[in-house]
């Protein structure tokens, strides 16, 4: 059975940053990239808010640079999905693709979170061409234009308010006659002049051949169909952290986000660290994910130093 010093699960900004720091510290990191190598940035056309890229950079291109940098320091990048873990003892036991089993002294979890989508074919087809799940990431591209946003929680309200500051008009589509958002957030949206709330409204289709041109919506109670011209369509119905495989051993909140100690990436299991969107439901930005990946690698290094000293003491 293969034994690893440091295992990194996931290959977005958090995972690759952890790999860079771990490799430079000679922790011999092995990374399994999972189902979406590069994370959500691989479906983002342009990234303009990551420091160091004054002219912006394509999401896939940026993640290729992350990967090259990690490999430059001899990170062992492998394809495979973690399908089972056993954190009941140490070293930790991990199964890849239901077949290969390995052990690891330290594990950095950077599996991210996946945006929830409406499930429309046009939504998938136009993803990155007017369809987005992050207003903070992509709203800038639609400044002084008309956009729509779907959602009824605090996040949807926050993103609608953000868009209202840079867009000409924001159409907010709410499926029911009430919002799930807090009252104060709902009132802020209602009191913003360039936000129109469409109650009891569902999205039937996103229109446009190569880019978003309009949306077809249906009024739930009457069945009336209407078409609203928009240039951008934002989905804000939540994210699902990719944490299910760890649920038996790691503490998580009601939404499935892994819980880490304050100001730390440490989980409730010694030697297991979590970084990026799998434990961050507040910011979900590439730069914050990268920062927490750095933290995880530094904490893993400290953990391994203590572990090595204990093992040396036992041998003596």
N, C-alpha and C positions, 0 to 999 in steps of 0.2 A: 504494500500500500504506500502510495506517495505521501510524503510529509512535507508541508510547506511552512516557511517561517511567517510569511504574510500573504493572505489571500484577500483580493479585492473583488467584490461582486458588483458588477455594473460598470458601464463605460461612458458616462456623461461627463460634464465638467467636474463634478465632485470626484468621481472615480479616477479620472485621468490625473487630476491634481494630486490626489492621494498617492497615485502611482509614481508621479515625478518626485515627490518628497520622500516617499518610502525607498525608491530606488537609489536616490542620492545619499540616503542614510544607510545604504547597504543592507536593507531589510529583505532583499531578494523577492520583491512582490510578483505574484502571479495573478493576472486579471482574467476573469471570465466575463465576456462582454454581454451575455444575455441575448434576448430577442431583438433588441434595438441598439446595436452598437452606435455610440455617439449620443444616445438619448433623444430628447424631444427637439434638440437643435437641428437634427438631421432633417426635420420637416419644416424648418424655418428658413425662408429665402434670404433675408437680410438681417444682420445683427449690427445695430448702430450704437448700442449703449454699453458695449463691453470695452473697458479701457485698453488702450494700445492699438486700436484700429480707427484712426481718425477719419477714414473714408468708408468705414463699415466693412463688413465681411459676410460672406454667405455662411449660413449655419453649418452645412455639411463641410465646407472648406475649413471652417474654424475647428471643427472636431477632428478633421484629418491632421491639422497642425498639433492639436493636443496629443493625438495618438503618436505622431512622429516624435514629439518631445519625450513622451513616456518611453518609447522604444529606444530612443537615443541613450537613455540611462539604463537600458537592458531590462526593462519590464517585460516579463513573459506574458504576452497577450494571447489569449486562447478563445476559441469559439466554443460556446456551450452554455447551458442554462442550469442553474442550481435548482434541483427538484426536491431535495430533502436535506434537512440538517438535524444534527443531534448535538445540542449544547449542554447536555447534562453532565459532562465531565470535561477534562482537559487532557490532551489537545482536543479541539473541536472537530467533529465529524461532518463532512459535507459530501453529498452525492450529486454528480453532474449527469444530466440527461438520463437519469434513472438507471445508470449503468456504472460509471466510474465513481469509486469512493476514495476520498483523500482526507488527510488530517491537516490541521493548521494551528499554529500557536496563537496567531492573531488574525482577526477577520475584520475587514472594513466593508460595511454594507453601503452601497451607493446605487441602489436599484431604481431610484427616482419615483415619480408618480406619473400616471397617465391621465390626460384630460378626458373627461367624459364628453361624448359627442351625441348629437341627436340621432345619428344613424342614417342620414339621407345620402343617397348616392352622389348628389351634387356637392354635398358638404365635403366628401372625401375627394372628389375630382378637383375642386377649387381650393383645397387646403393649400395655403401658401400663396394663393393668387386672389386674395380678398377674404378668405376665411381664416380665422385665427382663434386661438383659445387664450390669448394673452394680450389684453389691451395695453398694458405697460410696455410690453415688448414691441408691439406692432402698430399701436395707435398713431405714432408719429407719421407713418406713411399715408395717413388719411386726414392730415391736417387740412382744415377748411373744406372738407368734404362731408357727405352725409353717410352715416353708418347705422347699423342696427346691432343690438346686443340682446341675447336670450338669457334669461335667468331671473331669479326672484329673491336671492339671498343677499347677505351683506357684501359678498365679493362682487356680485353682479352690480350692486348699487355703487360700490367703490369704483368699479371699472367704468360704469356709465358716467359717473361724475368726472373721472379722469378724462374720458373721451370728450365730454362737454366743453372742456377747457381748450381743446385743440381742434375740434371738429365743428363744422357748420351746424349740424343737427344730429341728434341721437334718437333713434327709435328703440325703445325698450319693450321687448315682447315678454309678457307675463302670462303664463298658461292659465292661471286661476284668477279669481276676483280679489285675491289678497296676496301679499308678499310674505315670504319667510324671513325677510330682513328685519332687523331691529327697527323700532318706530322712528328713531332719530335719523337713521340712514334713509328710510322710506320718505320721510318729510323733506330731507335734503334733495332727494331726486325730484319729488313733486314740485319743489320750489325753484327748480332750475329751469330757466325759461326755454332753453334749447333742447330739453329732453321731453319727448312725448311718450307717455306710457300707454301701451296697447294692452288692456286687460283682456282676460279670457281669449288669448290669441296664441295660436300654434303656427309654426313654420311648416308650410307644405313643401316648398321647393326654393332653392337658391338659383336664380336665373343668371345666365351669362355663359358664353362659349369658352373663353379663355380667362376671363376675369369676372368678378362679381359685378353685375349691372343692376340687379333688383332682387327682391324676395317676394314670393307668393305666400300669403298668410291666410289663415282661416279663423274666423270668429267662432269660438267653440259652441256657444249657445244657439247661434242662428245658422251656422254653416256657411255664412257669407265669405266669399273669397275676394281678396283684394291684393293688389300689387303695389309695392312700395319701392321706388327707385333708391338704391343705395350703392356705395362703392366698396364698403367694407362690412363684413358680417362676423361678429364676435360671439363665441359660445362661452357662457360663464355659468355652467350648471354643475361645476365641481370637478375635483380631481380624485383619482383613486390611487393611493400609494401602493407600490408594488412590494408588499410586505407579507403576503399571506403565508409564504413558505416558512416564515420565522415565527408565526403566531403561537406556536406551542411553547416557545422559550423566551421570547422577548416581550416586554411590556409595550403596549400601544394604546392609543386613545380610541374613542368610540368610532372614529373614522378610519382607523388602521394605520395612522402615522406612528412610527416608532418613537418612543419616549426616551430622551437622553437627559443626562444630568445637567443642571443649570451651568451655562458657560462651558459646556463640554460636549463631546461626541460619544461619551461612554454610555452604553446601555446597562441594563440590570445584570448582564452576564459579563464577568471579567474577561477581558481580551477581545470583546466584540464591540465594535464602534459603528455608529451610523452617521452618515453625512448626506447633504444634498436634500432633494425634494422628498425623499422617503421619510424624513423627520422634520421637514420644514413646510408647514402649511400656510405660513404668513407671507413670505417673500417670493419664493419660487423663481428666483432669477439666476442666470448663469453665473454671475459674479459672486453671489452669496453662496451658491453651491460649491464653487471653486474654493472659496474661503474655508468652508466647513470641511472640504476634502483635505486641505492643508492641516487643519486642526486634527483630523482623524489620524493622519499619518504621524504627526508629532506625538500624539497620545499613544499610538501603537508602538512607536519607538521607545517611549518611556516604559510602557508595560513590558516590552521584551527585555529591556535592560534589567528591570527588577526580577523578571522571571529567570534570566540567565544568572544573576547573582545568587538567587535562591538555589538553583540547580547546582551551581559551583560549590555552595556551602554544604549541600547534601553529599556531594561527591567527596569532599574533604573529610 
